[in-house]
């Protein structure tokens, strides 16, 4: 059996939406369309952030409480991606796909490593992840993780609802 392109597109449109349900009477509230995958990122050429450096970013209006939740790792069941060993280009593609598939999550966990094999102690991949997250339209804030979640080699990112 061969599936034509029209059927594939119809399936994709159906799967790429989320229908919110009222928990009491199970009626549809509204249909939330998925945003397209983010591809307008730029690449860094050199590392500008040290492996042990704590990174953080917050758009205006993000509370200290939200930042502390990420900083202290008080996040349960965040979707996670490990980018160890990726080139900057492959990391961006993987991160873009990951963020697309988890765009309705509140927090995501991104493991980028500390770049111990990078020249001059500056982590190219960590710098790229920070650059990517600052450009991504759904990222409201991020903060390096506590040691139990990867420390300076990982970040928790807060996404728009």
C-alpha positions in Angstrom: 0.0 0.0 0.0 1.4 3.4 -1.0 0.5 6.5 0.9 0.3 9.6 -1.3 1.7 13.0 -0.4 -1.7 14.5 0.3 -2.5 11.9 2.9 0.9 12.4 4.5 0.3 16.1 4.8 -3.2 15.6 6.3 -1.7 13.2 8.8 1.1 15.7 9.7 -1.3 18.5 10.2 -3.4 16.4 12.5 -0.5 15.1 14.5 1.1 18.6 14.8 -1.7 20.1 16.8 -2.7 19.8 20.4 -6.3 19.7 21.4 -6.8 20.9 25.0 -9.6 19.1 26.9 -11.7 20.3 29.8 -10.9 17.7 32.5 -14.5 17.8 33.9 -16.6 17.4 30.8 -14.0 16.3 28.2 -15.1 18.9 25.7 -12.6 20.5 23.3 -11.5 23.9 24.5 -9.4 25.0 21.6 -6.9 23.7 19.1 -3.3 24.8 19.5 -1.2 24.9 16.4 2.4 23.9 16.6 4.9 26.6 15.7 7.2 25.6 12.8 10.6 24.4 13.7 13.1 27.2 14.3 15.7 27.4 11.6 16.7 31.1 11.6 19.7 30.6 13.9 23.2 31.7 13.3 26.4 29.7 13.9 29.4 30.7 16.1 32.9 30.1 14.8 34.8 30.1 18.1 34.1 29.4 21.7 33.6 32.4 23.8 32.3 30.8 27.0 34.5 28.8 29.4 33.5 25.2 30.3 33.0 26.0 34.0 31.3 29.3 33.4 27.7 29.5 34.6 25.4 30.9 31.9 22.0 32.5 32.3 19.6 34.6 30.3 16.1 36.0 30.9 13.8 38.2 28.9 12.3 41.1 30.7 9.5 40.1 33.0 10.9 36.7 34.0 10.8 36.5 37.8 13.7 35.6 40.1 11.6 32.7 41.3 11.5 31.2 37.8 15.3 31.7 37.5 15.9 30.0 40.9 13.8 27.1 39.9 16.2 26.4 37.0 19.3 27.3 38.9 18.3 24.9 41.8 17.0 22.2 39.5 13.5 22.0 41.0 12.2 20.7 37.7 10.5 17.3 37.3 10.4 15.3 34.1 11.9 17.8 31.7 12.5 16.5 28.2 16.3 16.2 27.7 18.8 16.1 24.9 22.5 15.3 25.0 24.6 17.1 22.4 28.0 15.6 23.4 30.1 15.0 20.3 27.9 17.0 17.9 29.3 19.6 15.5 27.8 23.0 15.9 25.8 22.5 12.7 24.4 19.1 13.7 23.7 20.3 17.3 21.6 23.2 15.9 19.6 20.8 13.7 19.1 18.4 16.6 18.2 21.2 19.0 15.8 22.7 16.5 14.0 19.3 16.1 14.0 18.7 19.8 12.5 22.1 20.6 9.9 21.6 17.9 8.8 18.3 19.4 8.7 19.6 22.9 7.3 23.1 22.3 4.4 22.6 24.6 6.6 21.7 27.6 7.4 24.3 30.2 11.1 23.4 30.7 13.6 21.5 28.6 17.0 20.2 29.7 19.9 20.6 27.2 23.3 18.9 27.9 26.0 20.5 25.9 29.1 19.6 27.9 31.9 21.8 29.1 34.2 21.6 26.0 37.2 20.1 27.8 38.6 19.1 24.3 38.1 22.6 22.9 41.1 24.9 22.2 42.0 27.5 24.8 39.4 26.2 27.3 36.5 27.9 25.5 33.6 25.6 24.6 32.4 26.0 21.1 29.3 23.8 21.5 28.3 25.6 24.8 28.7 28.9 23.1 26.6 27.7 20.2 23.8 26.4 22.5 23.7 29.8 24.4 23.6 31.6 21.0 20.8 29.4 19.7 18.7 29.7 22.8 18.9 33.5 22.8 17.7 33.6 19.2 14.9 31.0 19.7 11.5 32.8 19.8 10.0 30.3 22.4 12.8 30.6 24.9 12.0 33.0 27.7 15.0 32.2 29.9 17.7 29.6 30.7 20.2 28.9 33.4 23.0 26.5 33.9 22.0 23.4 35.9 22.9 22.4 39.4 25.7 19.7 39.6 23.2 16.9 39.9 21.7 17.8 36.4 25.0 18.5 34.6 26.3 21.7 36.3 27.9 24.1 33.9 27.7 21.5 31.2 23.9 21.7 30.8 21.1 24.2 30.9 17.4 24.3 31.8 15.4 26.5 29.4 12.0 28.0 30.2 9.7 28.0 27.2 6.6 30.1 26.4 3.3 28.4 27.2 
